[in-house]
Amino acid sequence: MKFPFKNRVSFDPIQDYGINIIVRKYLCIPKWLPLMAFMEHGWTALDGPLNSDLAVHGYPLMFVYNKRRFEAYKNSKHNCKKIIILGMPFILYRINEKISKISDAIGTIVFPSHSSALVKSEYDIKKICLELLELKSEFHPITICLHHEDMFQKETYTKFGFKVVTAGNNSGPMFYKYFYNILREHKYACSNVIGSYTFYSIDLNIPFFLLGEEPIHINHSSKDINVPSKYKINDFSFGQEAYGYFNTGPVIHITEEQRKYVERETGIQDSPGRIALIICYWLYFFQWMGVKIFRKIIRVTRKYIMHILLKFENDVPPTPESVKKGWIAFETAHYKTFSQSDIIAALNENSVCIDCGANIGNITHLFVSKGATVYSFEPHPMCFEELTKKFANNPKVHLINKGVLDKNQTVRLYNFKYHNSDELFFSQGSSVYSSNKEIDINSYDEVEVIDLANFIENLNVNIDILKMDVEGAEFCILDKLIDKKLYNKIKHILVETHDNEIPELKEIAQNVRNKIKKENITNIDLSWV
């Protein structure tokens, strides 16, 4: 039996700025186990949750920085099973490694407001540079620390004579080390906006001040639905509070009020402590793992029992009626388990799902019942007629009367061998492979299939679930998704495999499994059914 975390090696919902490494070390979590918690990657002035993806997930824990963020998620409608105040991970790293400002620190490190993959920061760079040049000699030399998204601005700063550095890509595992190596060498710190570096500076006993006009942030993320399209930090109540603690213009001392505010926002004093956090994490991990293993045992046992019943019941060959009875029993059990899974619980009105091999729409209905937008592919004429009856008037369901493969073409869709007994029911056994042991080679429909990888590429959205029950086509599709790195755009790829029934799939099936293992791909589940 596969353990539930076997295909989740080094899977980290917490990734940006190397925070996952800090948390793993702090909570004694080995790298080969899933880090089953979400966490914001930096300080935020928002009153509410940053976005729903951070809270609605299949893991039992949500780490937050402080009491303020604890209350924001606790009072939200998100599916937070357990919320724990961890404190800012960078500060935990600084404390554990006993990092301090060097004794001969000089000059000022400047952290200009940065853009990201989701937000663009707009401000007058040249105006800030001129203000920096006007600072007294006490604050020189001046070093500019740029986010990797803004490194294209380097030349503008160097023209004014400033040294430019960076802590690297935000996905770099050693970002936090590079960041502290830069910060601790400076006597002062400043920015044109309040950010995480504000708190890291004060915590390291480096006076921080504001300089220049506050930037405008342009949000172009469809996921951050709680963030305005344009905003300033000062637009939010906690942003206004933060600005109230820091001077505009150079300062050489840290006030007691600043220290208390930073201590409150970093959350270290509100955390239960390392030992308590380790105990809590591992208790929840074993609870989560136990549930996963139990569900897996039930699923495998049901499938095995149904196989035995179909093969040996009354020592006679299976009949259409016995096969139908067995399929219904198995499908009912599987549907019930899947409908109660964490994956389904995580869906919401912003989710996007693709149902390949939708048949008569049971899984499509499950997705859309959670508010998700669903793209349903079904080539079988009779099944598609049923889908149309159910979902034609539902704007969240996009019905596509085609099959899926790794190319666009017209193929034969062979009917299952018992199709004459109940064509609609046994349509779920149809296949485009003539070598399938279970089909009727003399009964087929000419159907169109599309290149699923190209469809996903052109759709150009992040996908929550891609479900594939496509009677053999799954491996050629997966092969292309892996080669084009499109699996990175999909949270969960759930696959029913058929290489045992179709001999010609053996080689490509093994190749795909090898690729999944080699690339350490964690979001493809080949044991979904």
N, C-alpha and C positions, 0 to 999 in steps of 0.2 A: 504493500500500500504506500502511495506517495504521501509524505507529510504535507500539510497545508502550506508550509512556507518554503518548500523545496524550490519552487520557481520564483521566489521573491528574494533571491540572494542580493544583498546590498541595496535593497529597495528602500529609498528614503524619501518620504513626503517632505521632510525638512532638508533643503539642499543649499539654498543661497548662502554665500559668504562663509561656507565651511561650518555652519551652525550644527549640521548633523554630526560632524566629527566631535565637536565640543560636547554635545548632548550625549552621544554614545559613551565617551570617556567618563563623563560625569556620572552617568547612570550604570556604568559597567555593562554595556550592551555590545556583544561581539559583532563584527561587521557582517557576518554571514546570517544574522537574524534580521527580520524586518523591524524598522523603527516605527512602531505602530502608533504614531502621534503626529498631529499637525501643529504648526506654530507660525506666527507671523515672523517675517525675516528682519523686521526693524521697528523702530518706534513710530507710532502713528498718532496724529492729532484727532483722528476721527472719534466721534462719540459712540458709534456702533461698530459691529463686526466689519472687517475690511472687505470681505466678499464671502459668498456662501460656500465656495469650494473649500475654504479653510475649516469650516465647521461641519458640513454635511459630508461625512466620509464613512468608510467601513472599519475604522479603527476606534478603539474605546477611549482614547485619550486626546485632549486638546491642551497643549501647553500655552500659557500666556505669560506676559512680562510682569504684570502688577495687578493690584486690586481693581484699578480702573478698568483694565481690559477684561478681568475676571467678570465684573459686573456687566460689561457690554455683551459678552457672549452668554452669560447666565440668563440675562433678561431678553435675549433674542429668541426667535422662533426656530433657530437652527437645531439640528439633531446632535447636540453636544452630550455625549454619554457621561463623560467625566472631564472636568476642567480643573487644572492644577496650575498654581502660580510657581513657575520655575525661576523667574528672574531673567534679566538679559544674559544670554549665553556668553557674549563677549566679556561681560563683567565677571562671570564665573570663571572663565579662562584666565583673566587677569589676576584674580584672587588666587586661584590654584597654582599658577606659575609664578606668583609673587613678582609680577611685572610692575615697575615704577618708572617715573620720569628720570632720565639720567641727570646726574648732578651738574653737568656743564651744558645743559640744554640751552639753545639760543634760538632767536627768531620766532616767526609765526608760521604755522601751518594753516593753509586756507582750504576749506572744503566747499567749493562752489556748488550750488544746488544742481543736482544731476538728473539727467533723463534716465529712462529705463526702457525695456521692451514694451511697456504698457503706457508710460507717461513721458511727455516731452516737457522740459523745463525751459521757459523763455525769460530772458533778462538781458540787460545791456552789459556785455562782458567788458568792453573798453572802458566804460564808466567806472566799473568796479576796479579795474586795473589802475586807473588814475587815482582813485581814493586810496588804494593800497600804497601807491608811491608816496602819498602825502603823510603816511604814518611816521611817527617819530623814530629816530634811530634805534630806540629800545626794542622796536618790533621787527627790525630787520636782522638778517636776511629773511625774505619771504619765499615760502615754498608753496606751490599749488598742487594739491592732491586731487587728481581727476578720476572720476568713475570711468570704467573702460568704455561705456557708451558715449562718453564725451571726449575721448582722446583726440578726435579730429580737431578739437579746439586748442590743442597744445601750442601750435605755432603762434596763435594770437597772444598767449601768455608769455611765451619766450621772447617775443618782440619787445615786450616791456621789461625784459631782463630778469624775469622770474624763473626759478628752477621748477620743473614740472615732474611729478612722480605719480605713480599709481600703485594701488595694492593688488591690481590684477583684475581678472574677470570675476564677476560676482558668483560664478559657478565653480571657481577655483577652490580646491580643498584647503589650501593654505592661506586663503585671503586674510583670515583673522591674525595670523602671525605677521604677515607683511604689513598689515595695517598698524599693529602695535609697534613694530620696528620703526615705522615712519613717525607715528604720533609721539612716542616717548623722547625723541630727539629735539623736540621743540618746547619753547618756554610759554608760548601763547597759541591759541587757536581761534579761528573766526570763520564765519560763513555769512551768506546773505539770506539764510533760512535756518530755522530750527530743524535738526535732524538727529539721527542716532549718534553721530560724532559729537554732538553737543554734550551728551551724557557721558560718553566715553572720555572726553577731555576733562570734564569736571571731576569725574571719578579718579582720573590719573593725576589730579591736583594741577591741572593746566587751566588757567583762566580762559574763558570763552566769551567772545563778544560778537555782535552782529555788525555787518558793514555792507552798505549798498542797498539798493531797492529790493523788496521782496519779490521773488519770481512768480510768474503765473504758470501753473501746471495744466497742461493739456492732456486730458485722459482719453486715450483711444482704445481702451479695452472694453470689449463687450461683456467680459466676466465681472468686472468691478462695478456692478450695477448700483452700489450704494455711494459711489464717488461721482461728483458732478463732472460734466465734460470739461469745464474750466474752473479752477479754484486756486485760492491761496491758503496757506496754512492758517493764516489769521482769520479765515472765514469760519473756522470751527471753534467751539467754545474752549476746548483744551489747547488749541493752538494759540488762542488769545491769552490763556493762562500762562503758557510757556513763554510767550514773548514778554510777558510782564516781569519775568525773572531775569532777563538778560538785556544789558545795555546796548544801545546802538552807538557804536564808536568804541575806541580802544579802552580796555581796563587792564589793570595789573594785579588785581586781587579777586579772590572768590569770596562771595558773601555767604554768611551763615544760611540765609534764606535759599540761596542757590544750592547749597549742599543738601539741605533738607528736601528740597524739591526733587533733585536728582536722585537722592536715596529712595524717595517715594516712587518715582517713575521707573527706576531700574528694578525694583521689586525684590531685591535680594533679602531685605529684612522681613518681607512677607512670605517668603518661601518656607515650606515646612522643614527645610534642611536636607542635606544630601542623603543621609541614611534613610530618612522617612520617604524621600522621593524614590530611592532605589527599591525599597520594600514595596511601595505603591505600584511602581512600574511593573515589577516582576509578578506581583499578584495578578494584575490585570493582563499581563502577557499570557500567563498560564491559563487564566480563565478563557481568554480569546482563543488560544491554541487548542484548549480542550474542546471548545464548541466546534472549531473547524474540523478537528480529527473525528469527533462524534458524527458530524454531518457526512464526512467522507466515508466513514464506516457504513453508515446507513445507506448511502447512495450505492456503494460498491456491492453491499449485501443484497439490496433490492435487485440490482441488475443481474447479479449472479443467480439469484433464486429464479428470476423470470426466465433466464436462459435455460436453467435446468428444467423448469416446468414445461417450457415450449419444446424442449428436445426429448424429454423422457416421459411426459405425461401419458399414462395408459399404454406405454410402449408402442405407440402408433405414430406415424408421421404427422407433423402439425397440419392442421386444416386452416382455412381462412378464418373460421370462427375462433379457433384457439389462439391464432396469432393476433387477431384483433383484440381479443380479451386480454392477452398478455401486454400488448402495446398500450392499451388504455390504462391498465393498472400501473405500468411503469411511468407513463406520461403524467398521470395524475399525481403520483408521488413526487416525481421530479419537479413538476410545476409548483406544487405546494412548497417544497424546499426552496426553490429558486425565488419564488415570490416573497418569501420571508427572509431572504439573504440581505446582508449588509450592502451588497452592490445595488440592489433595487431600492433599498431604503435611502441611498445617497442621491437618487435621482430627484430632480426638481424642474421647475418650469424653464430653467435655462439650459437644461441638459439636451444633448443631441444623441440619438441612437440610430443604428442601422440594423435592420432585421433582414438578413439574407436567407431565403428559404422561409418566407413568412407563412406559407401554407394557408390556413384559414384565419390566421391573425391572433392566436392566443398570446404569443409573446409580444406582438405589437400592442395589443390591448393592455398588457401589463406595463409596458413602457409608457404609453400615453396616459394611463391612469395616474401616473405620478407627475404628469404635466410635461413630459418630455416631447420634443419634436422628433418624429420617427420617419425614416426613409425605409419603406418596405418593398423588398424585391420578391416577386413570385412569378415564374414563367408559366406555370400550369394553368390552362384556360379556366377550368372549373373552379380551382382555388381562387384565382384572381377575381372571378365573379362574386365569390363569397366575401372576399376582402372589400370589394367595391360596395356591396350591400351594407357592410358594417361601418366603413370609414369614409365613404365618399363625401359626407358632409362635415367631416372633422378637419379643420384647417391645419391641425398639428401633425396629421398623417399624410405623407406623400407616397402614393401608391405607384409602383413602377412594374409594369407587366413584362419584365425581363428577368433572365437569370444572370448569374455573375460568374466570371472566369477571369483569366489574365489577359484577355483580348476581346475585341468586338467582332462578333461573327454570328452566323445562324447555325444551330446544331440540332441534332435529334435528342429529344427528351423522352427516354424510354420509360414506359409504365411499369409499375411493380407487378410481379407475377400473379398476384391475386386481385388485380384491378377490376376484373369482371364481377367480383363478389361485391365490392363497394368502392367505386372509382374515386369518390371524393375522399373517403377515409384513407385508402391506400395510396393516394397521390403523394403522401409524405415519403414514400419509398421510391419515387421516380428518380432517375439518374441520367446524366449525359454520357455515362460510360457504358459501352456495349458489353464490356468484360465483367460488369457487375453481376455477381452470381444470383442476385435476387430479382432481376428484371425480365420482362417479356420482350425478347428481341424483335418480335413481329408487331409490337404495338408501340407507337411513338407519335409525338407531335413535333413539328418543326417550330423551334422557338428562337428568339433573339437572346443573346447574352452580351453583357458589356464588360469592359475592363474595370473591375472594381477599384483597383489602385488609382487609375486615372480619375474615376468618379470622386474618390476621397480627396485626391489632390486638388481637383477643381472646386470641390465643395468649400475647401479652405476654412474650415472651422475645427475647433477641438471637439473630439467625439468622446462621449462618456462610455458607450457600449457598442461594440461591433459583434453581433451574434451571427454565427454561420452554421447552418444546417443545410449543406448544399450537396449532399450525397456524392462526395468524392472530389469536388472542385476546390475544396478548402486548401489543399497543400500548394497548388500552383498559385493561388491567390496569396497565401501567406508568404511564399517564396518572394513574390514581387513586392509585397508590403515591407518585408525585411530589407531587401536590396535597396529600395528607395527610401528607407528609414521612416516610412509613414506610420509605423507602429508607435512612434513617439508622439503622434497626435491623438492617440486613442488610449483612454484609461484602462479599459478592459476589453480584451478580444476573447470571446467565448466560442469554442469550436467543438462541434461533434465530428469526430473523425470516422473514416470509412475504409481505411487501408486494409482492414482485415477481410472485407468483402470484395475488394477490387484489387486483384493482383498487380496490375500495372502501376499502382500507386506506391508500392513498397519502396522503390528507390528514392523518389522525390520526398516521400514522407520521412525517410531516414535523414535525408539531406536537410530538410527543414528542421527536424528535431536537433540535428547537430548544430545548425546555425543559431537556434534559440539558446542552446547551451553555451556555444562559443561566444556569442554576443552578450551573454548574461541578460537576456530579455525576460523581464519579470511580469509583463502584462498580458501574455498569451497563455490561455488555459486550454490545453488540449484534452483535459479530462473533464470538461464541463458536463458531458453526458457519458 
